[in-house]
């Protein structure tokens, strides 16, 4: 891709600048799941690419440095460049919609950057942009497993792969009293969640299931199965038998009310997996999901669907 040159940003130095990457090309490279062919089919989830672009969203036009990856976009610095040069570049690219105000740089800006920023010690031209990392509220009120004896009635949920027809899903939800905003609005399953002392997992004493508090990032069902195999090989939280939950197991976590993170889950679970795969398929075709953001079950067609996963294991 013709990459060269590096840039100092505060106390750090970026990897090489990709002069051929543009805002519109970045979607096909890092975001698109289908339709347009991927520009780079071998981009890994941890790879980061750096490129310059013009930000014309607000009244003040800016030249910025972008850090881009799969499902990752972060403006890491603003470059103090001549405003007239930036506006002339935008003008030459023609009209755009209200939703497209990020522009590729031209050769004039590229040469200016090389001469005035990359090849000289000019820290005043580079303004680092730092973001405070978001610390998600995972709750702190769960009782510890070591201090909690369960005295209620335990429930054994189906835990094997199966097919569910459209006309069967409502009866599945009602049988176990699972809340579903569309199909069982009066349902409310009671959990008995406890903290084993490892911040990555939680145990439901009622169902006998251990859960990831977070989960795996969005990917295809095929890649997801490979990721689960690797996680088990590595022994996540000390265990090697993690698996995708069934519809019943995943719905057992569904709360009727949304929490302060605007999701139908106990606070101990991350909001970063808003909908998850379950180990159930649909007849005549498709895959079932549980949507904690909107409080419902749903299915999606397609031979290679995409989704998140929150894994569980039987204790």
WOCORUR-V985643 format. One record per run of one state. SS is the DSSP state (helix for helix, strand for strand, loop for the rest). FROM is the first residue (numbers start at 1). TO is the last residue. If there is no record, write none. Layout:
ss,from,to
SS,FROM,TO
SS,FROM,TO
This chain:
ss,from,to
loop,1,3
strand,4,4
loop,5,7
strand,8,9
loop,10,11
strand,12,13
loop,14,16
strand,17,17
loop,18,22
helix,23,30
loop,31,48
strand,49,55
loop,56,61
strand,62,69
loop,70,71
strand,72,79
loop,80,82
helix,83,92
loop,93,101
strand,102,104
loop,105,106
helix,107,118
loop,119,122
helix,123,125
strand,126,128
loop,129,142
strand,143,144
helix,145,147
loop,148,161
strand,162,165
helix,166,175
loop,176,179
strand,180,180
loop,181,183
strand,184,184
loop,185,192
strand,193,195
loop,196,200
strand,201,204
loop,205,208
strand,209,212
loop,213,215
strand,216,220
helix,221,234
loop,235,235
helix,236,238
loop,239,242
strand,243,243
loop,244,246
helix,247,251
loop,252,274
strand,275,283
loop,284,286
strand,287,291
loop,292,295
strand,296,300
loop,301,305
strand,306,309
loop,310,311
strand,312,314
loop,315,315
